[in-house]
Amino acid sequence: MQINITSSKESRLPSIDFNNIPFGKIFTDHMFVVDYEGGQWISPRIEPYGPIEISPALSAIHYGQSLFEGMKAHKNSDGSAYLFRPLDNWNRMNKSAERMCMPALPQDIFMEGLQTLVNMDKEWIPTHEGSALYVRPFMFATDDCVGVRPSDNYKFMIICCPANPFYNKALKVLAEEHFVRAVEGGVGFAKAAGNYGASMLPTKLAHDKGFDQILWLDGREKKYLEESGTMNLFFVADGKLYTPALAGTILDGYTRASIIQLAKDNGIEVVEARISIDDLINWSSSGKLTEGFGTGTAATIAYFSSLTYKDKEYSLLPIEQCQISTKLAKELNDIKSFKAEDKHGWMWKI
Ligand SMILES: *Cc1c(COP(=O)(O)O)cnc(C)c1O
């Protein structure tokens, strides 16, 4: 595959204050672009990061054939760049694409585009503790047509932004009794753009009531735990690690999969099951429920300080006492920062 490269004339890197980067607003010098036309992916290229021209009738805007991925790149002390589980992102993107009636992207275009781009903008990978380059692959429909039908044309692009460590304040989560994130047969397992648009009002209302994040319950009975915000969910009860089983409505997160693996490596019993909010409350009342957290690429682990259901707040242990979750978070962060051996081959050297 031939990637056509147009380098930026001058790097914006010297103007960036790495100690003060707002998440998601500062982009590296380049972006990767490939077009889908006439049933084929054509003209893969790297261009200077910048605006793209689109039609007002762009079908992605009108009907939401649009999806994304998220991963992180890290740099070790000898200056080599690594990606965390990139093939899993490629795989998941194509599952999302299938559900959204969008074309699959071949592995070589995804991986070569990704590696060439991250390598070109390697100097943008922050190296201080907990920082990384956030990499955002995305695909959207580009037909110039307001007819409701699958688009014939698409764009796949990758953009990157340096990201500082996520501030890890423990979150107050609200079990949502009215709004739902996903239903069986829907698009909950896909990283489809519309899922995030749909979650903004419920999240804003929860913020207005003083909560940091929503704990989503299932769409049918509003009884079973699904996710928290855009993170997968974990609870520790009786020393066991519980997480909702993937059942089509939950996003298959790779931080989730990594935490499950590390827990098993540590001999911690992991239970992937249908877990009801009543189970949680019973565990809390009997003193079994100790820790709770969400997982995702952005934060790795976000600890919960309490969960609220039907106006009653149930506390969880403060972070300093969360032995299981802090241990798993440290092990995962140590692998990503080259301090621990990467036994499972999650770090992909560019
Ligand atoms: C991206 C995402 C996650 C986390 O997935 P990771 O692969 O761990 O980053 C969890 N839930 C939702 C809804 C997401 O969009």
The ligand as an SDF file (V2000), in Angstrom:
LIG
                    3D

 15 15  0  0  0  0  0  0  0  0999 V2000
  -15.0480    3.4450   24.2650 C   0  0  0  0  0  0  0  0  0  0  0  0
  -16.0590    3.0310   25.2620 C   0  0  0  0  0  0  0  0  0  0  0  0
  -15.7380    2.2250   26.3780 C   0  0  0  0  0  0  0  0  0  0  0  0
  -14.3240    1.8550   26.7410 C   0  0  0  0  0  0  0  0  0  0  0  0
  -13.6790    1.1150   25.7770 O   0  0  0  0  0  0  0  0  0  0  0  0
  -12.0820    1.0010   25.8050 P   0  0  0  0  0  0  0  0  0  0  0  0
  -11.7720    0.0790   24.6880 O   0  0  0  0  0  0  0  0  0  0  0  0
  -11.7180    0.4650   27.1310 O   0  0  0  0  0  0  0  0  0  0  0  0
  -11.5760    2.4020   25.6050 O   0  0  0  0  0  0  0  0  0  0  0  0
  -16.7740    1.7930   27.2030 C   0  0  0  0  0  0  0  0  0  0  0  0
  -18.0430    2.1580   26.9710 N   0  0  0  0  0  0  0  0  0  0  0  0
  -18.3930    2.9440   25.9230 C   0  0  0  0  0  0  0  0  0  0  0  0
  -19.8200    3.2760   25.7100 C   0  0  0  0  0  0  0  0  0  0  0  0
  -17.4110    3.4060   25.0570 C   0  0  0  0  0  0  0  0  0  0  0  0
  -17.7410    4.1970   24.0330 O   0  0  0  0  0  0  0  0  0  0  0  0
  1  2  1  0
  2  3  1  0
  2 14  2  0
  3  4  1  0
  3 10  2  0
  4  5  1  0
  5  6  1  0
  6  7  2  0
  6  8  1  0
  6  9  1  0
 10 11  1  0
 11 12  2  0
 12 13  1  0
 12 14  1  0
 14 15  1  0
M  END
$$$$
